[in-house]
Amino acid sequence: MSLGTALRGLLGGDPPPDPTDHRLPRETVELALRLLQQRGPRDEAELDALRALSSPEALRAALMAPGAPSVQAAAAPYAAPLWLLAPPASPRIPWRLEPPCLSHPVSQICTAGQMEGPDYAGWCASFGEAPRQHRKQWEFCWILAVLQAAGMLRPGVRALGFGTGREPIPSVLAAQGVEVLATDAPPDLDGTQGWDSTGQHAAGLMALHHPAILDEATFRARVSFRPVDMNAIPSDLAGFDACWSSCCFEHLGGIEAGLNFVENSLRTLRPGGVAVHTTEFNLGSNEETLESPGLSLFRRRDIESLLDRLAGKGHRLWPLNLHPGDAPVDAHVDAPPYALPHLKILAAEHITTSIGLVVQRAEAL
């Protein structure tokens, strides 16, 4: 089947929103750019020019012509290196290697298989989104799946969120009866930790409210907000049943700072409480990586060093599963400018994805 035929089958049968607009559908052009040049449109002018072509076949010919512009060459398909598939060096780290799932979550990486089926769709529905192949959405679903598996989605539970920004998790937890303290970087740290450029930073309580999830009165009764520096967690934050963060601790100044945060977050928990954190995971190398004040990519050896340290102090580790996924889309590496599918990505010449880590606090620190 030709691409033109495929595009007609996928999108060409739907009438455009404006019946007087006879140009190619916007979605057709975006899909063709994604398939043929591994990018999205540069700007509206390029989009308009491509939509003006006479047919999907003409669009394909324009994008496949010699010398057709592209932002960058497609990233090579991902193939898992042997070091990713080997057991951990430390016998104290529980381990498995199997396709990860959300029905029985452990410490695992983002894969396409987890986005199929009712579990993923159900968690997406809980915060009002349709399922899509995006690792940030996966992070929210995985965190909620872990909290459910740990028995934390019920009235009476106290949960502490770090770097929550405007994410939906505080609203979802409050809708389940959980008492939530959401935190984010103080304003004086906002720029230094990389949040000012993302638009994700929360300046106050109501920035966290998602009215489609629960009403304002219930939200205000169950959720509070406090600025907190994740590199200097106040000692009065203690006794929580659970804490979480979603892709935050890679912004804390360096690899060791991020790992220290995970360990320090356990001090906010009661004995047996669960810490649930996601971050950036370097899939391409266990040696070279990116480490900068604003962003660091954690290698397997960094993660294992942390887990071994925590196990040595009596904390309970959930199994580590680094299975990289076996669906065709798991081999796709999204390159800038990013678009869907967005599971494995190319960042500063490194292939990275999201990893989730689960640790339960020891009886004594």
PyMOL commands that set and color helices and strands:
alter all, ss='L'
color gray80, all
select helices_A, chain A and resi 3-12+26-37+44-51+56-64+82-85+112-115+118-126+135-149+169-175+187-190+205-208+216-222+249-251+255-268+300-312+328-331
alter helices_A, ss='H'
color red, helices_A
select strands_A, chain A and resi 95-96+107-109+158-162+179-184+223-227+240-246+269-282+316-317+320-321+333-334+344-347+350-360
alter strands_A, ss='S'
color yellow, strands_A
deselect
rebuild
show_as cartoon
